[in-house]
Amino acid sequence: MSAALCPALRPRPMSEEDISAVMAIENRAYPVPWTEGIMRDCLHIGYHCQVYEQYDELVGYSIVSTAEEVGEAHILNLCVRPESQGRGIGRWILQRIVEQARSSGCRQVLLEARPSNPVAVRLYRSAGFEQIGRRRGYYPLPEGREDALVFALKIDTAR
Ligand SMILES: CC(C)(COP(=O)(O)OP(=O)(O)OC[C@H]1O[C@@H](n2cnc3c(N)ncnc32)[C@H](O)[C@@H]1OP(=O)(O)O)[C@@H](O)C(=O)NCCC(=O)NCCS
């Protein structure tokens, strides 16, 4: 589905009251989820934490750290609840993050993905992200560690 066709998707800033619903999704969506403490830290540090609602239900969230002085936005978390995946929501959120990065003058959007997450890798590549590196043993696994693929999207600020 085209991201432009996501019906009734409404973004708003994440608040403390959202943390339990966000964690319920995080725990179902990832093999090794973030802890609630990490999620709260992101909120308090002042990262750009957004939730996305559809028909009054929380269907996804994103966490972005922006370093405007170096012109970089770093996507730390982008997640759609399992029952809403595959309907264009992830692409819609990603496009919105890129547009916001462009508006704040960023020249590059960065993120990491697990090689074992083909859906995410496909989404990022199809959105124009290119792999620029690999961090060895970056992610924890239930047993052992997994590399991270580092992706970057150059933003054309001339638009
Ligand atoms: C990765 C994630 C954000 C994608 O969001 P989504 O709403 O499911 O994805 P979309 O429906 O917008 O699809 C976007 C693209 O992802 C890929 N994709 C989606 N579902 C797929 C599937 N079942 N198999 C293969 N590719 C798939 C396709 O490239 C798709 O584009 P297309 O429909 O034009 O072919 C979502 O699946 C998710 O939250 N997963 C768990 C958390 C996670 O892994 N986050 C990313 C961390 S790096």
Ligand as a Chemical Component Dictionary entry (heavy atoms), coordinates in Angstrom:
data_LIG
# 
_chem_comp.id                   LIG 
_chem_comp.type                 NON-POLYMER 
_chem_comp.pdbx_formal_charge   0 
_chem_comp.three_letter_code    LIG 
# 
loop_
_chem_comp_atom.comp_id 
_chem_comp_atom.atom_id 
_chem_comp_atom.alt_atom_id 
_chem_comp_atom.type_symbol 
_chem_comp_atom.charge 
_chem_comp_atom.model_Cartn_x 
_chem_comp_atom.model_Cartn_y 
_chem_comp_atom.model_Cartn_z 
_chem_comp_atom.pdbx_ordinal 
LIG C1  C1  C 0 9.873  -2.621 9.974  1  
LIG C2  C2  C 0 8.477  -2.001 10.160 2  
LIG C3  C3  C 0 8.618  -0.649 10.837 3  
LIG C4  C4  C 0 7.858  -1.788 8.772  4  
LIG O1  O1  O 0 6.580  -1.208 8.958  5  
LIG P1  P1  P 0 5.299  -1.793 8.201  6  
LIG O2  O2  O 0 4.168  -0.879 8.470  7  
LIG O3  O3  O 0 5.139  -3.206 8.538  8  
LIG O4  O4  O 0 5.794  -1.682 6.676  9  
LIG P2  P2  P 0 4.981  -1.127 5.428  10 
LIG O5  O5  O 0 3.653  -1.801 5.341  11 
LIG O6  O6  O 0 5.015  0.354  5.423  12 
LIG O7  O7  O 0 5.868  -1.678 4.227  13 
LIG C5  C5  C 0 7.024  -0.982 3.868  14 
LIG C6  C6  C 0 7.937  -1.910 3.101  15 
LIG O8  O8  O 0 8.462  -2.885 3.980  16 
LIG C7  C7  C 0 8.617  -4.096 3.245  17 
LIG N1  N1  N 0 7.707  -5.087 3.808  18 
LIG C8  C8  C 0 6.603  -4.892 4.556  19 
LIG N2  N2  N 0 6.067  -6.071 4.943  20 
LIG C9  C9  C 0 6.858  -7.030 4.399  21 
LIG C10 C10 C 0 6.868  -8.450 4.456  22 
LIG N3  N3  N 0 5.933  -9.142 5.123  23 
LIG N4  N4  N 0 7.857  -9.101 3.817  24 
LIG C11 C11 C 0 8.827  -8.426 3.133  25 
LIG N5  N5  N 0 8.877  -7.063 3.062  26 
LIG C12 C12 C 0 7.907  -6.400 3.673  27 
LIG C13 C13 C 0 8.257  -3.790 1.809  28 
LIG O9  O9  O 0 9.411  -3.300 1.141  29 
LIG C14 C14 C 0 7.277  -2.689 1.992  30 
LIG O10 O10 O 0 7.152  -1.873 0.885  31 
LIG P3  P3  P 0 6.087  -2.224 -0.293 32 
LIG O11 O11 O 0 4.777  -2.492 0.391  33 
LIG O12 O12 O 0 6.095  -0.997 -1.123 34 
LIG O13 O13 O 0 6.642  -3.437 -0.951 35 
LIG C15 C15 C 0 7.539  -2.924 10.960 36 
LIG O14 O14 O 0 7.422  -4.148 10.324 37 
LIG C16 C16 C 0 7.946  -3.118 12.404 38 
LIG O15 O15 O 0 7.624  -2.300 13.263 39 
LIG N6  N6  N 0 8.671  -4.228 12.710 40 
LIG C17 C17 C 0 9.075  -4.519 14.098 41 
LIG C18 C18 C 0 10.015 -3.474 14.652 42 
LIG C19 C19 C 0 11.188 -3.257 13.722 43 
LIG O16 O16 O 0 11.803 -4.200 13.264 44 
LIG N7  N7  N 0 11.519 -1.973 13.484 45 
LIG C20 C20 C 0 12.641 -1.594 12.631 46 
LIG C21 C21 C 0 13.884 -1.560 13.423 47 
LIG S1  S1  S 0 15.303 -1.241 12.367 48 
# 
loop_
_chem_comp_bond.comp_id 
_chem_comp_bond.atom_id_1 
_chem_comp_bond.atom_id_2 
_chem_comp_bond.value_order 
_chem_comp_bond.pdbx_ordinal 
LIG C1  C2  SING 1  
LIG C2  C3  SING 2  
LIG C2  C4  SING 3  
LIG C2  C15 SING 4  
LIG C4  O1  SING 5  
LIG O1  P1  SING 6  
LIG P1  O2  DOUB 7  
LIG P1  O3  SING 8  
LIG P1  O4  SING 9  
LIG O4  P2  SING 10 
LIG P2  O5  DOUB 11 
LIG P2  O6  SING 12 
LIG P2  O7  SING 13 
LIG O7  C5  SING 14 
LIG C5  C6  SING 15 
LIG C6  O8  SING 16 
LIG C6  C14 SING 17 
LIG O8  C7  SING 18 
LIG C7  N1  SING 19 
LIG C7  C13 SING 20 
LIG N1  C8  SING 21 
LIG N1  C12 SING 22 
LIG C8  N2  DOUB 23 
LIG N2  C9  SING 24 
LIG C9  C10 SING 25 
LIG C9  C12 DOUB 26 
LIG C10 N3  SING 27 
LIG C10 N4  DOUB 28 
LIG N4  C11 SING 29 
LIG C11 N5  DOUB 30 
LIG N5  C12 SING 31 
LIG C13 O9  SING 32 
LIG C13 C14 SING 33 
LIG C14 O10 SING 34 
LIG O10 P3  SING 35 
LIG P3  O11 DOUB 36 
LIG P3  O12 SING 37 
LIG P3  O13 SING 38 
LIG C15 O14 SING 39 
LIG C15 C16 SING 40 
LIG C16 O15 DOUB 41 
LIG C16 N6  SING 42 
LIG N6  C17 SING 43 
LIG C17 C18 SING 44 
LIG C18 C19 SING 45 
LIG C19 O16 DOUB 46 
LIG C19 N7  SING 47 
LIG N7  C20 SING 48 
LIG C20 C21 SING 49 
LIG C21 S1  SING 50 
# 
